[in-house]
Amino acid sequence: MSMIIDSQALQHLEVFETPIGEKDALFTKIDRTTTKFGKRLLRRWLMQPLLDPIKLNHRLDAIEDL
């Protein structure tokens, strides 16, 4: 199960864009993806964060292995 974050919350949290542009947004700061698919997946993960700690830890373990 995941949480759905609405566009206003994403805007206030400056996840994808800041008032001065995308350069200082969270997404830009943490995006180290190398493919378009990876970029889309990261975007989806930020828009719909997991609520289940077990699934969250599985995802974290998968990322750490890279």
C-alpha positions as CSV (number, residue, x, y, z in Angstrom):
1,M,0.0,0.0,0.0
2,S,1.2,3.5,-0.8
3,M,0.3,7.0,0.1
4,I,-0.9,9.3,-2.6
5,I,0.6,12.8,-2.4
6,D,-1.5,15.5,-4.2
7,S,0.0,18.1,-6.5
8,Q,-0.3,20.9,-3.9
9,A,1.7,18.9,-1.3
10,L,4.3,18.1,-3.9
11,Q,4.5,21.7,-4.8
12,H,4.8,22.9,-1.2
13,L,7.4,20.2,-0.5
14,E,9.3,21.3,-3.6
15,V,9.7,17.7,-4.7
16,F,9.8,18.3,-8.5
17,E,10.0,22.1,-8.8
18,T,10.9,25.1,-6.7
19,P,9.8,28.7,-7.2
20,I,13.1,29.3,-9.0
21,G,12.9,26.2,-11.2
22,E,13.7,22.5,-11.2
23,K,17.4,22.8,-10.4
24,D,17.0,23.0,-6.6
25,A,14.1,20.5,-6.3
26,L,14.4,17.3,-4.3
27,F,14.0,15.1,-7.4
28,T,16.9,16.8,-9.2
29,K,19.1,16.5,-6.1
30,I,18.6,12.7,-5.6
31,D,18.1,11.6,-9.2
32,R,21.1,9.4,-10.2
33,T,19.1,7.3,-12.7
34,T,20.6,6.5,-16.1
35,T,17.5,5.5,-18.0
36,K,14.2,7.1,-18.8
37,F,12.5,4.1,-17.1
38,G,14.5,4.6,-14.0
39,K,13.6,8.3,-13.9
40,R,9.9,7.5,-14.3
41,L,10.1,4.9,-11.5
42,L,11.8,7.3,-9.1
43,R,9.2,10.0,-9.9
44,R,6.4,7.5,-9.2
45,W,8.1,6.4,-5.9
46,L,8.3,10.0,-4.8
47,M,4.7,10.6,-5.7
48,Q,3.4,7.4,-4.0
49,P,5.7,6.6,-1.1
50,L,5.3,3.2,0.5
51,L,3.5,2.9,3.9
52,D,4.5,-0.7,4.7
53,P,7.8,-0.8,6.5
54,I,8.6,-4.3,5.3
55,K,8.2,-3.3,1.6
56,L,10.1,-0.1,2.2
57,N,13.0,-2.0,3.6
58,H,13.0,-4.4,0.6
59,R,13.1,-1.5,-1.7
60,L,15.9,0.1,0.3
61,D,17.9,-3.2,0.2
62,A,17.5,-3.4,-3.6
63,I,18.8,0.1,-4.0
64,E,21.7,-0.4,-1.7
65,D,22.8,-3.4,-3.7
66,L,23.3,-1.3,-6.8
